[in-house]
Amino acid sequence: MTAASGEADWIDLGPAEDLAAKPLHRALLRTTPIALSCVGGVFGVVSRTCNHVGGPLDQGRLDGDYITCPWHGWKFHRVTGEGEPGFEADCVPAWPVKVENGRVLADAAGATPRRKAPHEPHPLARAIRREPGPVRVAGLSTTGMDHANPRFSGSDHLLDAALAAARAGGAETRLIRLSELSFRACEGYYSKAAAACTWPCSITQMEPADQLDRVYEALIHWADVAIVATPIRWGAASSLYFRMAERLNCVQNQVTTHNRVLIRNKVAAFIVVGGQDNIQAVAGQMLGFFAELGFVFPQFPYIAHSRGWSAEDMARNVAAVRDSASLHEGAAELAQRAIALAAQLVAAEPPARISRGGRKAQRIGPESC
Ligand code: FES
């Protein structure tokens, strides 16, 4: 039975004594999932669905009378449904609640409306449109460095050579050193729920001080070419490289969850410098990851250098890189190959559609089951 229009429709949610023992939990108001809370003996009923991208408020934390969404921290008053101070106009539905004869009742007919007040979109969320101009090359240095006491970095040195060649060829360049940026590690929003991993990155949207926005801006909006340089550390790319790669999950997840390809007609190339070996495995990992982001590659998409297991004498390794005409020539030609491909891609139409069958996390049709 439902109430006639305009009449209250009080639904029994359970014994007040039991429910008071649960500060915040999920319940059903008829068939509607709600976040039922109790603070100081006062009950509150609001929608369990966050206004942002649908996070489960019933699984959030109570901060006084506000429920903090477990996905990205938006807050809603647990009784009125209003957003936190400054965002009151952003409301989730709330229902009247009373306690009668030891039972908690909510009026299913009395919901306040959901109102989504516009939040200023993050600048990275703007449409991706290549501005006219020459080919643009972003160099990403991933080596760790104390800039107050700098040292020679083979990977940085060859990246500088590649960018100098790019400029000499008429390209615009931008160098980003990850070691100069302050940015958080990925906190696994995708592991909370696919929708919790957002573009722009959840951390970037929540934390204005996080500086990985510069990498996103360069890779998604500005560059036609990304040249990523890394040292080898214990047989793998640098820790800063992986820290960045984890944060780029949000770019790849847009493809997985929304078939939204943020990287189109862009080229990636790599510079790998090791004290020991494992260059092919390091380059292979980087190629695989950047391919899944949507980049394409020039012929011979990486250059590398290593003196090997039995020649780990860094002074000579520095000299080998710094003084090697062929490595400098190789870095310059790597940039030139990448730019030549990018110039073709910039002039080309991207494919209208890419089949998702066989792609990461895409279901295959029932005919194959
Ligand atoms: S803050 Fe609730 S879904 Fe993002």
Residues whose N, C-alpha, C, O or C-beta is under 5 A from the ligand:
A	BS01	FES	C50 H52 V53 G54 G55 C69 W71 H72 G73 W74
